[in-house]
């Protein structure tokens, strides 16, 4: 495996899903790659917004179809990282 830490900074990722097995599985796979660093993992929209405000990720993986989150979270994230 290439030591990517010496090549570039890892891409930061936030994970939002109400299933813990999905969050933990994605975290394990992404972290193991060495290219990504998971900066927050959230079960609810409120947790996701807190994650965005404290550790804004480069990429976010959101379960869009879930109740109380998903699409409702996206417009609120624009104020934390407009670009």
N, C-alpha and C positions, 0 to 999 in steps of 0.2 A: 504494500500500500504506500502511496506517495504521502509524504509528510506535508499536507496542505497548509498547516499552520505557518510554515516558513514561506509559503508562496503568496498568501493573501488572507485577509480577515474573513472569518466564516460569515455566511449569510445568516442573519438572524430571522427566526421564525416564531410566530405565535400560533397556537392551536386552540380552536374553539369547537368543542363537541360535547354533547351531554353523556356520551358513553366513555367511561374511563378506559376500557380496553382499547378503544380507538386512539384516545389521547396518548396512552402509554406506548402503544405499538408504533404510532407515528414518531413519537419522541425517540424511541430506541433506534428505529431505522435511520432517521435523520441524523441523530447524534453519531451513530456508528459510521456514517459516511465520511465524517470529518470535514465536510463542506458546509454543514449547517450547524447552528447553535440555537436550540429552543430557548427563548427568553421568557415565555410564559405559556401556561396551559390552563385553559378556563373551561368550566362546565356551564356557566351562565353568561348572559349578556352583561350583567353587572361586573362579573369577574373579568370578562374580556375588556371592557372599557377601562377598568383599573389597570390591567396589563398594558393596554395601549398608552395610558397616561404615564406609567412609571418606566416602562421599557418598550418603546415603540419598535416593532419588528420591521425588517425589510419586506417580509412576506408574511401573510396570515392565511391559515387554512381554516375556513369556517364551514360548519355544517349548515347550509343555507335553509334547509327544510325544517329545522327544529323550531319548536314553539318557544317564544320568549327570547329569541336571539336571531341568528342568521341574518336575514336581510335588514332587520331593524337595527343591527349593530353598525352596518357599513356607513350610513350617512353620519353617524356620531363620531366615527373615527377620523373624518376629514379635519376636524378641529385639532386633533392631536398631531397629525402629520399630513398636511395638505398635499404634498407632492407624492 
